[in-house]
């Protein structure tokens, strides 16, 4: 790719134009800021005057309300209203009560029952007796009620014609969302926001703003004392938006225009002077004769340096040609399109037609073309042998790619005569005909070295594990010695799961020690699985599971059509694995690379089936409970479940699953992890079956080692778990009915119903559901320790007789469990409370029984 030439003159013009533009913007901004400062000073002065406008409007509103109070008081004084009829008559001929400033009033009579304006309950629910004591005659006071109402109250005497005190009239103004007063203050003063603050009570009396006004934007605020007839110290805060308007920009436009014209003229003059002083002399350089020095002092050192570099390059080129001729090798240089740029004498001797050829492909045999193309693409270490028939020579060629003077990928071919070395090698092979056969046999020392390695591992290896290791090793040897053509097509995720489970079942090694990274997209791809590929997977699992490294990863991915298996290895101390992998890769035409951090990468091309693998999607919104127990790498399982799009509820142990409160209404699957605590896994499964009274539950076991006791009704995931294997087992689990955790309003008590027919259970369930009681239904108490371990203070209702020894054992092991029986039987122990019922059970009997039990709970009996 050719380099792009840059004009220094244009570059300088752009830089100067950028500098002038930045200067113009900075000065323009300063002008606008100056005008804005002047305008803001003027607005602040006007804002002080608006304080007086707001104050006058507010006091006028209060005066209006006082007039209404006086009018109502005068009417009460001069009219002789019947007791209890004064409100009806007042509202019948006073329209001002509905359209005035006063929100409601309250009449406190001396000799009759008080009268309250029915509108009062629109504003507050408190008792007025508690707030009337704060009133002052002919003075406004602020009142803050317990239910959050903000009121202004004025008290006025009601005097008869004979000046006798008949009682008191209380007028109220509500300031909670008083849109009338707020709008009047904002509109009359033409401000954006207003706030009246009671400094005595340290609370806001009134606060409001115009719709659409964002107080966080640029605003101007002012705060001054508010003088009013309210008996408290008030502070008035007003705010007004300060937005830069177009009129201010118009004022500054003449100054900005003049500035732009001055800077533009300055730019043109500066460009003209630079062109005359610098670039026109530089154009004169091209007309000077080569070899003569330039007339400019600043450019003479550059010219001298270029002359020296030119002479140095010519001398170096001469030495390079001399070296190429004396190297006793054939040397060919080609450019990016394989045109021959230079060939030494030995190369011309081998290829006399090279002078007539345009490219190296014209005189090189076809067998060399692929290797040359690979080197031209940048591959490293490309070599090939070529026999020159006319001379009887054998040349070993090495191809190197390099960046030439045009910044493109060039090619160098170096051929060395290896005729004598090849002849000697052929003679040695004739003397040792069995060498090629022996090299395919494993060295017995490698097997002994592997046994020594296993004996030095820190963890104990049992006899069963060693026997499994030997059986797997023999199976891999069979795959190496008999290259079978038997091929099956299946998803690679299934093949990995089968081989992982086989290694786990044979060796008993913890499967979770090896972290298998196989995504859904990779696991679902259907490929041709040969015995060699199975043996390679098996030996990788054996190597990863049985090593003593901190990281035990096996990554599976596709690079276009190539399958790449990357595993953490320790083959430096285990030559047996190195030999087996090498032999299996030879069957698969693959290659291996040693990466950083002790990573071994195996890559080979696999044949994929024409039919694409299908993956059944998990239903959306599925909830999974992950009970980790002592399962190692529990966080890895959680991350896989989240990647599969599931909502995960994680529990540290079996106890936490049954005791922790949860808002989940249904678990679509329950994963129970286990390493050594197999009993907790079995107990939890048995408890769930007893609790829900069915065997087929969506339960999945994740075990580190193969469990000795398995449950045929439970899904068990063997081998190394990964995205694909977990997805497949979850699809099977989600096909079953989910687990609905029981919800109880009384979380400290649990009811367990034992025995009974289906009809009895239905009657009891219907009656107990009315009390929102969470119950568990058991056929008998043979496995009582599983349930009572999590409900040690439960109420056990016996609908059928139980053995005396069993009930006494429950009392000894769980002393807080209370036993109740609804039937009498012979030999009933003393720890069973009898509440005898006649069959068939009725709703009334169960209701009485339940109420008695709940009464005992309340009395802590």
CORGI-V7579 format. One record per residue. N is the residue number from 1. PHI is phi in degrees with one decimal (999 if undefined). BURIAL is + if it has 16 or more other C-alpha atoms within 10 Angstrom, else -. Layout:
N|PHI|BURIAL / N|PHI|BURIAL
This chain:
1|999|- / 2|-73.3|- / 3|-75.0|- / 4|-89.8|- / 5|-77.2|- / 6|-118.6|- / 7|-85.2|- / 8|-66.1|- / 9|-64.2|- / 10|-64.9|- / 11|-64.5|- / 12|-66.7|- / 13|-61.1|+ / 14|-66.1|- / 15|-65.4|- / 16|-67.0|- / 17|-62.8|+ / 18|-64.1|- / 19|-64.7|- / 20|-65.3|+ / 21|-64.1|- / 22|-63.0|- / 23|-62.6|- / 24|-61.3|+ / 25|-65.2|- / 26|-66.6|- / 27|-67.2|- / 28|-60.6|+ / 29|-63.4|- / 30|-64.8|- / 31|-64.0|+ / 32|-64.0|+ / 33|-66.1|- / 34|-65.3|- / 35|-64.8|- / 36|-64.6|+ / 37|-65.2|- / 38|-62.5|- / 39|-67.0|- / 40|-66.5|- / 41|-61.7|- / 42|-67.6|- / 43|-66.7|- / 44|-65.7|- / 45|-66.4|- / 46|-69.2|- / 47|-65.1|+ / 48|-67.1|- / 49|-66.3|- / 50|-69.2|+ / 51|-59.1|+ / 52|-66.3|- / 53|-64.4|+ / 54|-62.2|+ / 55|-63.3|+ / 56|-65.1|+ / 57|-64.5|+ / 58|-64.5|+ / 59|-68.1|+ / 60|-65.0|- / 61|-65.6|+ / 62|-65.6|+ / 63|-63.7|- / 64|-60.6|- / 65|-64.9|+ / 66|-63.2|+ / 67|-62.2|- / 68|-64.2|+ / 69|-62.6|+ / 70|-63.5|+ / 71|-62.5|- / 72|-66.4|+ / 73|-64.0|+ / 74|-64.2|- / 75|-64.4|+ / 76|-67.3|+ / 77|-74.2|+ / 78|-90.0|- / 79|-102.7|- / 80|-99.2|- / 81|-82.4|- / 82|-67.9|- / 83|-58.7|- / 84|86.6|- / 85|-108.6|- / 86|-67.5|+ / 87|-67.7|+ / 88|-64.0|- / 89|-72.4|- / 90|-64.0|- / 91|-72.7|- / 92|-76.2|- / 93|-133.7|- / 94|-130.2|- / 95|-67.9|- / 96|-65.9|- / 97|-66.2|+ / 98|-99.3|- / 99|-124.0|- / 100|-93.2|- / 101|-81.6|+ / 102|-76.6|+ / 103|-84.4|+ / 104|-161.6|+ / 105|-142.1|+ / 106|-142.1|+ / 107|-110.2|+ / 108|-109.1|+ / 109|-83.3|+ / 110|-80.1|- / 111|-121.6|- / 112|-146.6|- / 113|-72.8|- / 114|-64.6|- / 115|-119.1|+ / 116|-119.0|+ / 117|-57.2|- / 118|-62.5|- / 119|-72.0|- / 120|-63.2|+ / 121|-74.9|- / 122|-76.0|- / 123|-113.7|+ / 124|-155.7|+ / 125|-114.0|- / 126|-78.3|- / 127|-75.3|- / 128|-73.9|- / 129|-60.2|- / 130|-76.7|- / 131|-107.8|- / 132|-68.1|+ / 133|-66.3|- / 134|-82.1|- / 135|-71.6|+ / 136|-120.5|- / 137|-68.5|- / 138|59.5|+ / 139|-136.8|- / 140|-82.2|+ / 141|-129.3|+ / 142|-92.0|+ / 143|-128.7|+ / 144|-116.5|- / 145|-85.5|+ / 146|-70.7|- / 147|-91.1|- / 148|89.6|- / 149|-83.3|+ / 150|-116.7|+ / 151|-127.8|+ / 152|-109.7|+ / 153|-123.9|+ / 154|-128.1|+ / 155|-107.7|+ / 156|-141.6|+ / 157|-73.7|+ / 158|-109.7|+ / 159|-106.7|+ / 160|-78.3|+ / 161|-65.2|- / 162|-95.7|- / 163|62.7|- / 164|-91.6|- / 165|-73.2|- / 166|-93.0|+ / 167|150.6|+ / 168|-132.5|+ / 169|-110.6|+ / 170|-113.2|+ / 171|-104.7|+ / 172|-128.7|+ / 173|-119.9|+ / 174|-88.5|+ / 175|-99.1|+ / 176|-75.5|- / 177|52.5|- / 178|-80.5|- / 179|-67.5|- / 180|-65.0|- / 181|-66.8|+ / 182|-62.9|+ / 183|-64.1|+ / 184|-65.9|- / 185|-65.6|+ / 186|-69.8|+ / 187|-74.8|- / 188|-67.1|- / 189|-90.7|+ / 190|55.4|+ / 191|-121.8|+ / 192|-94.6|+ / 193|-149.7|+ / 194|-140.7|+ / 195|-147.4|+ / 196|-112.1|+ / 197|-113.6|+ / 198|-87.6|+ / 199|-72.5|- / 200|-70.1|- / 201|-91.3|- / 202|57.5|- / 203|-142.2|- / 204|-81.2|- / 205|-86.6|+ / 206|-147.7|+ / 207|-151.0|+ / 208|-166.3|+ / 209|-151.3|+ / 210|-71.3|- / 211|-65.9|- / 212|88.4|- / 213|-91.0|- / 214|-101.4|- / 215|-70.8|- / 216|-78.7|- / 217|-81.9|- / 218|-69.1|- / 219|-138.4|- / 220|-113.9|+ / 221|-126.0|+ / 222|-145.4|- / 223|-135.8|+ / 224|-141.6|- / 225|-64.1|- / 226|-109.3|+ / 227|-93.5|+ / 228|-153.0|+ / 229|-87.1|- / 230|-81.2|+ / 231|-81.7|- / 232|-168.8|- / 233|-93.4|- / 234|-115.5|+ / 235|-129.4|+ / 236|-109.0|+ / 237|-114.6|+ / 238|-125.9|+ / 239|-136.6|+ / 240|-140.4|+ / 241|-63.0|+ / 242|-124.8|+ / 243|-104.0|- / 244|-66.0|- / 245|-98.5|- / 246|-68.6|- / 247|-64.8|- / 248|-67.3|- / 249|-67.0|- / 250|-64.6|- / 251|-62.5|- / 252|-87.1|- / 253|-61.2|- / 254|-59.9|- / 255|-65.0|- / 256|-66.3|+ / 257|-64.4|- / 258|-62.5|- / 259|-63.0|- / 260|-62.5|+ / 261|-64.5|- / 262|-63.4|- / 263|-68.0|+ / 264|-66.7|- / 265|-63.9|- / 266|-61.0|- / 267|-63.2|+ / 268|-64.3|- / 269|-64.4|- / 270|-65.2|- / 271|-64.0|+ / 272|-63.8|- / 273|-68.8|- / 274|-64.9|- / 275|-63.9|- / 276|-68.2|- / 277|-88.4|- / 278|-119.6|- / 279|-78.2|- / 280|-67.2|- / 281|-62.3|- / 282|-67.6|- / 283|-63.9|- / 284|-71.5|- / 285|-64.3|- / 286|-64.4|- / 287|-86.0|- / 288|-76.9|- / 289|-75.1|- / 290|-69.1|- / 291|103.1|- / 292|-91.3|- / 293|-75.4|- / 294|-72.6|+ / 295|-77.4|- / 296|-100.5|- / 297|-64.1|- / 298|-67.9|- / 299|-94.7|- / 300|-64.3|- / 301|-62.3|- / 302|-66.2|- / 303|-65.1|- / 304|-62.8|- / 305|-65.4|- / 306|-65.1|- / 307|-63.9|- / 308|-66.6|- / 309|-64.3|- / 310|-63.9|- / 311|-65.8|- / 312|-65.2|- / 313|-66.3|- / 314|-64.1|- / 315|-66.6|- / 316|-66.2|- / 317|-65.4|- / 318|-65.4|- / 319|-65.5|- / 320|-65.3|- / 321|-64.2|- / 322|-64.6|- / 323|-67.1|- / 324|-65.0|+ / 325|-77.5|+ / 326|-105.7|- / 327|-88.8|- / 328|58.0|- / 329|-136.4|+ / 330|-85.9|+ / 331|-121.7|+ / 332|-132.3|+ / 333|-105.5|+ / 334|-129.1|+ / 335|-88.8|+ / 336|-68.2|+ / 337|-108.8|- / 338|62.3|+ / 339|-72.2|+ / 340|-75.4|+ / 341|-97.5|- / 342|-155.7|- / 343|-142.6|+ / 344|-82.1|+ / 345|-64.9|+ / 346|-65.8|+ / 347|-67.0|+ / 348|-66.9|- / 349|-66.5|- / 350|-71.7|+ / 351|-125.3|+ / 352|-65.8|- / 353|-88.2|- / 354|-66.4|+ / 355|-66.6|- / 356|-87.6|- / 357|-80.9|- / 358|-87.7|- / 359|-124.4|+ / 360|-71.0|+ / 361|-70.6|+ / 362|-72.9|- / 363|-118.9|- / 364|-87.3|- / 365|-63.6|- / 366|-62.7|- / 367|-64.7|- / 368|-95.4|- / 369|-63.3|- / 370|-63.8|- / 371|-63.4|+ / 372|-65.2|+ / 373|-65.5|+ / 374|-63.5|+ / 375|-64.8|+ / 376|-65.9|+ / 377|-80.4|- / 378|111.2|+ / 379|-65.3|- / 380|-108.6|- / 381|77.2|- / 382|-83.4|+ / 383|-133.6|+ / 384|-159.2|- / 385|-101.2|+ / 386|-139.9|+ / 387|-97.6|- / 388|-93.4|- / 389|-64.1|- / 390|-67.6|- / 391|-106.6|- / 392|73.7|- / 393|-106.2|- / 394|-118.3|+ / 395|-112.2|+ / 396|-100.8|+ / 397|-102.5|+ / 398|-119.3|+ / 399|-108.8|+ / 400|-125.3|+ / 401|-101.7|+ / 402|-150.9|+ / 403|-92.2|- / 404|-84.6|- / 405|-67.8|- / 406|-93.5|- / 407|65.0|- / 408|-116.8|- / 409|-79.5|+ / 410|-95.3|+ / 411|-138.0|+ / 412|-122.3|+ / 413|-113.8|+ / 414|-120.7|+ / 415|-111.4|+ / 416|-118.2|+ / 417|-74.7|+ / 418|-118.2|- / 419|-62.7|- / 420|-68.6|- / 421|-62.7|- / 422|-67.1|- / 423|-63.2|- / 424|-65.9|- / 425|-63.5|- / 426|-64.0|- / 427|-64.8|- / 428|-66.0|- / 429|-66.2|- / 430|-68.5|- / 431|-74.5|- / 432|-124.0|- / 433|-70.3|- / 434|-89.3|- / 435|-62.7|- / 436|-67.4|- / 437|-79.6|- / 438|-67.7|- / 439|-70.0|- / 440|-91.1|- / 441|-99.9|- / 442|-74.9|- / 443|-77.2|- / 444|-62.5|- / 445|-64.2|- / 446|-67.1|+ / 447|-67.4|- / 448|-63.0|- / 449|-64.0|+ / 450|-66.7|+ / 451|-64.3|- / 452|-64.4|- / 453|-63.1|- / 454|-64.0|+ / 455|-72.4|- / 456|-94.3|- / 457|-66.2|- / 458|-69.6|- / 459|-90.9|- / 460|-75.1|- / 461|-111.7|+ / 462|-80.5|- / 463|-64.7|- / 464|-64.0|- / 465|-64.3|+ / 466|-66.7|+ / 467|-64.6|- / 468|-63.6|+ / 469|-61.8|+ / 470|-66.4|- / 471|-65.2|- / 472|-65.7|+ / 473|-62.3|+ / 474|-65.3|- / 475|-63.6|- / 476|-69.5|+ / 477|-60.2|+ / 478|-62.8|- / 479|-65.2|+ / 480|-74.4|+ / 481|-75.4|- / 482|-116.6|- / 483|-77.6|- / 484|-78.8|- / 485|-94.1|- / 486|-72.4|- / 487|-127.9|- / 488|-121.9|- / 489|-103.1|+ / 490|-158.1|+ / 491|-60.2|+ / 492|-64.5|+ / 493|-62.9|+ / 494|-67.8|+ / 495|-63.3|+ / 496|-63.1|+ / 497|-65.0|+ / 498|-65.4|+ / 499|-69.3|+ / 500|-63.0|+ / 501|-66.4|+ / 502|-64.0|+ / 503|-65.0|+ / 504|-66.5|+ / 505|-69.3|+ / 506|-80.1|+ / 507|-95.5|+ / 508|69.4|+ / 509|-81.7|+ / 510|-58.6|+ / 511|-69.8|+ / 512|-75.9|+ / 513|-69.6|+ / 514|-103.6|+ / 515|-91.7|+ / 516|-93.4|+ / 517|-105.2|+ / 518|-134.7|+ / 519|-73.6|+ / 520|-64.3|+ / 521|-62.8|- / 522|-78.3|+ / 523|-63.7|+ / 524|-83.8|+ / 525|-70.9|+ / 526|-89.5|+ / 527|-128.1|+ / 528|-80.8|+ / 529|-104.0|+ / 530|-100.5|+ / 531|-58.4|+ / 532|-66.0|+ / 533|-67.4|+ / 534|-63.2|+ / 535|-63.0|+ / 536|-66.1|+ / 537|-61.3|+ / 538|-64.2|+ / 539|-70.5|+ / 540|-67.8|+ / 541|-64.2|+ / 542|-62.2|+ / 543|-68.3|+ / 544|-72.7|+ / 545|-71.8|+ / 546|-100.2|+ / 547|-86.1|+ / 548|-116.3|+ / 549|-92.0|- / 550|-69.9|- / 551|-111.1|+ / 552|-130.4|+ / 553|-111.4|+ / 554|-134.6|+ / 555|-104.2|- / 556|-123.7|+ / 557|-155.1|+ / 558|-110.0|+ / 559|-112.7|- / 560|60.6|- / 561|-93.7|- / 562|-90.0|- / 563|-92.9|+ / 564|-113.8|+ / 565|-115.1|+ / 566|-117.6|+ / 567|-133.3|+ / 568|-75.9|+ / 569|-129.6|+ / 570|-136.4|+ / 571|-70.5|- / 572|-62.1|- / 573|-107.4|- / 574|-135.8|+ / 575|-64.7|+ / 576|-63.7|+ / 577|-66.2|+ / 578|-60.9|- / 579|-67.6|+ / 580|-64.9|+ / 581|-64.0|+ / 582|-63.0|+ / 583|-70.0|+ / 584|-67.7|+ / 585|-66.2|+ / 586|-64.0|- / 587|-68.1|+ / 588|-94.6|+ / 589|55.8|- / 590|-109.4|+ / 591|-140.8|- / 592|-126.5|+ / 593|-134.7|- / 594|-95.9|- / 595|-93.5|- / 596|-71.4|- / 597|57.7|- / 598|57.2|- / 599|-106.6|+ / 600|-109.1|+ / 601|-111.6|+ / 602|-111.7|+ / 603|-137.2|+ / 604|-160.0|+ / 605|-85.5|+ / 606|-111.9|+ / 607|-93.2|- / 608|-96.6|+ / 609|-73.1|- / 610|-67.1|- / 611|-85.4|- / 612|-73.7|- / 613|-69.7|+ / 614|-103.5|- / 615|-127.7|- / 616|-72.4|- / 617|-76.5|- / 618|-74.3|+ / 619|-60.4|- / 620|-72.8|- / 621|75.8|- / 622|-73.0|+ / 623|-114.3|+ / 624|-122.9|+ / 625|-96.4|+ / 626|-112.0|+ / 627|-99.2|+ / 628|-75.7|+ / 629|53.4|+ / 630|-104.2|+ / 631|-69.3|+ / 632|-72.1|+ / 633|55.8|- / 634|-64.9|+ / 635|-64.4|- / 636|-65.3|- / 637|-63.5|+ / 638|-61.8|+ / 639|-63.3|- / 640|-65.4|+ / 641|-62.6|+ / 642|-66.9|- / 643|-63.3|- / 644|-78.3|+ / 645|82.9|- / 646|-102.4|+ / 647|-89.4|+ / 648|-109.6|+ / 649|-107.8|+ / 650|-98.6|+ / 651|-127.7|+ / 652|-73.5|- / 653|-152.4|+ / 654|-65.2|+ / 655|-61.2|- / 656|-65.4|- / 657|-65.9|+ / 658|-85.5|+ / 659|-104.6|- / 660|-72.8|- / 661|-76.2|- / 662|-146.1|- / 663|-90.3|- / 664|-73.4|- / 665|-89.6|- / 666|-158.7|+ / 667|-102.3|+ / 668|-76.8|+ / 669|-158.1|+ / 670|-126.5|+ / 671|-99.3|+ / 672|-113.8|+ / 673|-89.3|+ / 674|-159.4|+ / 675|-113.8|+ / 676|-111.1|- / 677|-82.4|- / 678|-71.2|+ / 679|-62.4|- / 680|-65.0|+ / 681|-68.0|+ / 682|-67.2|+ / 683|-64.6|+ / 684|-65.7|+ / 685|-64.5|+ / 686|-65.0|+ / 687|-64.2|+ / 688|-66.9|+ / 689|-65.9|- / 690|-68.1|+ / 691|-67.2|+ / 692|-101.3|+ / 693|57.1|- / 694|-155.2|- / 695|-88.3|- / 696|-84.4|+ / 697|-118.3|+ / 698|-75.5|+ / 699|-109.3|+ / 700|-123.8|+ / 701|-97.1|+ / 702|-114.7|+ / 703|-114.5|+ / 704|-73.2|+ / 705|-123.9|+ / 706|-66.2|+ / 707|-68.3|+ / 708|-71.2|- / 709|-110.5|- / 710|-116.3|- / 711|-109.9|- / 712|-65.3|- / 713|-88.2|- / 714|-110.3|+ / 715|-79.5|+ / 716|-116.5|+ / 717|-100.7|+ / 718|-95.1|+ / 719|80.5|+ / 720|-79.7|+ / 721|-73.8|+ / 722|-150.5|+ / 723|-57.6|+ / 724|-69.9|+ / 725|-65.1|+ / 726|-65.0|+ / 727|-62.0|+ / 728|-65.3|+ / 729|-73.1|- / 730|-71.1|+ / 731|-60.9|+ / 732|-67.4|- / 733|-68.4|+ / 734|-71.5|+ / 735|-73.0|- / 736|-85.6|- / 737|-66.7|- / 738|-73.3|+ / 739|-105.6|+ / 740|-102.7|- / 741|-63.1|+ / 742|-73.1|- / 743|-108.4|+ / 744|-135.3|- / 745|-69.9|- / 746|-102.9|- / 747|-76.2|- / 748|-92.4|- / 749|-123.9|+ / 750|-136.2|+ / 751|-107.8|+ / 752|-126.9|+ / 753|-102.6|+ / 754|-115.4|+ / 755|79.5|+ / 756|94.9|+ / 757|-81.2|- / 758|-65.2|- / 759|-65.8|- / 760|-62.8|- / 761|-61.8|+ / 762|-64.3|- / 763|-65.6|- / 764|-63.2|+ / 765|-63.9|+ / 766|-64.7|- / 767|-71.8|+ / 768|-70.0|+ / 769|-65.5|- / 770|-68.6|- / 771|-96.2|- / 772|55.0|- / 773|-101.1|+ / 774|-83.7|+ / 775|-124.5|+ / 776|-120.4|+ / 777|-113.7|+ / 778|-118.7|+ / 779|-71.5|- / 780|-155.8|+ / 781|-107.5|+ / 782|-65.7|- / 783|-112.8|- / 784|-62.8|+ / 785|-65.0|+ / 786|-68.1|+ / 787|-82.6|+ / 788|-71.6|+ / 789|-63.7|- / 790|-103.8|+ / 791|-135.6|+ / 792|-73.1|+ / 793|-120.9|+ / 794|-77.8|+ / 795|-100.4|+ / 796|-106.3|+ / 797|-103.6|+ / 798|-95.5|+ / 799|-87.1|+ / 800|-134.3|+ / 801|-72.0|+ / 802|-128.2|+ / 803|-68.6|- / 804|-66.2|+ / 805|-62.2|- / 806|-65.8|- / 807|-69.7|+ / 808|-68.8|+ / 809|-66.0|- / 810|-65.0|+ / 811|-63.4|+ / 812|-70.7|- / 813|-82.1|- / 814|-129.4|+ / 815|-65.6|- / 816|-86.5|- / 817|-77.5|+ / 818|-108.0|+ / 819|-107.2|+ / 820|-130.9|+ / 821|-124.4|+ / 822|-103.9|+ / 823|-135.9|+ / 824|-93.4|- / 825|-137.9|- / 826|-73.6|- / 827|80.9|- / 828|-67.5|+ / 829|-70.2|- / 830|-71.9|- / 831|-79.1|+ / 832|-106.8|+ / 833|-84.6|- / 834|-99.6|+ / 835|-130.3|- / 836|-67.4|- / 837|-128.3|+ / 838|-93.5|- / 839|-92.9|- / 840|-73.0|- / 841|-67.2|- / 842|-111.3|- / 843|-63.6|- / 844|-66.9|- / 845|-62.3|+ / 846|-66.6|+ / 847|-63.2|+ / 848|-62.9|- / 849|-60.9|+ / 850|-65.1|+ / 851|-65.1|- / 852|-63.7|- / 853|-64.9|- / 854|-67.0|- / 855|-65.8|- / 856|-65.7|- / 857|-64.9|- / 858|-66.7|- / 859|-86.4|- / 860|56.4|- / 861|-83.8|-
